[in-house]
């Protein structure tokens, strides 16, 4: 665990660089194509001065390749183009693209990188995990990890001024720990359901703007506010302190949590059709704003939110971000 900060930085660096490197062969190919087209154009111009329209067509054909190379390099530079006003935006699914997602070129590259990693590494393992490990065992392990997070849920609820809910959460933790060590959830049968919390939600509860939408390398959908929250959450995980000095167990737990979350999304992923990047983004933003509005006691049954399968599934999106 002493290397956790180094791992965070390494993951972010690799994720930001990999999409750009992945584009380099394409850029090089475009440059060769451009040089070939220009060379051909010069030869045609020399041999036949009357064939000017053909030369123009060749020049136009090479232009998109040049534009693509500019767009690829420019997407990284989008970070430098952010203004203070961008961070004052509270991103929602209903906002225009340029307001909620000003970093879309960069985000889409990181999304594509994450998707390659997922399809070639994480998803195949998750399929085997869901197929080989009985559901009851998976549920018990997930319940144990969720129970360890209950004290942090209660801390966030106290920070939100929701003291009654914090007392219920602490009661849940006490009952489940004493009876089953968290491997089962008898508290739910006593009308004490789990309410997942994170520091990003607490910031949103007090009206801190989300800032632009952001795709994190390896970790997926987020916003600038939620990214700050996740850094705080990572330091509040009880495993970080209970397993201090036992790095192998700590990172095994981290990997198992990520694997279990991915296995839960195997069925949900079939819902995403068309532009999956946009669908994932809007689902994340809608879910996050719905949760914050619900905690603040605001109206959630209006047209601001769509009551869909995601709205009732507390593990969707939110749990997928807990695995780090």
Secondary structure, DSSP 8 states (H G I E B T S, - for coil): -TTHHHHHHHHHHHHHHHHHHHHHHHHHHHHHHHHHHHHHHHHHHHH-TT-HHHHHHHHHHHHHHHHHHHHHHHHHHGGGG--HHHHT-B--TTS-HHHH-TTHHHHHHHHHHHHHHIIIIIHHHHHHHHHHS-HHHHHHHHHHHHHHTHHHHHHHHHHTT-HHHHHHHHHHHHHHHHHHTTSS-HHHHTT-------HHHHHHHTT---BSEEEETTTEEEEHHHHHHHHHHHHH-THHHHTTT-HHHHHHHHHHHHHHHHHHHHHHGGG--SSHHHHHHHHHHHHHHHHHHHHTT---SSTTS---GGGG-TTTTTGGGTT-
